[in-house]
Amino acid sequence: MKRAFLFGLGTFLIVGAIYSLFQFQIVHAILALIMMPISVVVIRAAKRAPPNLSRLHAVFGWLLGFLVVDVVILAVIGIGFIATAP
């Protein structure tokens, strides 16, 4: 499942870098330049990881890796709302 998770995370970073390049703003360009080398490192680590024995674990791991950044962002926003509630 580690291999699938890393491939999902790498896919998220690649898609995020491509999306950031089309925004035509300096902040997004910097973000894309940060995401590109990180995605290369993550994909190389995924290629070194042992293959998945179960297709279900592979699909679940890829989805988990692809969505993990969004889940963390939502959790931080939720904690912020809870902390600032009267």
Summary of the structure (lengths in Angstrom):
residues: 86
radius of gyration: 15.5
end to end distance: 41.8
largest distance: 49.5
contacts: 232
relative contact order: 0.21
helix: 85%
strand: 0%
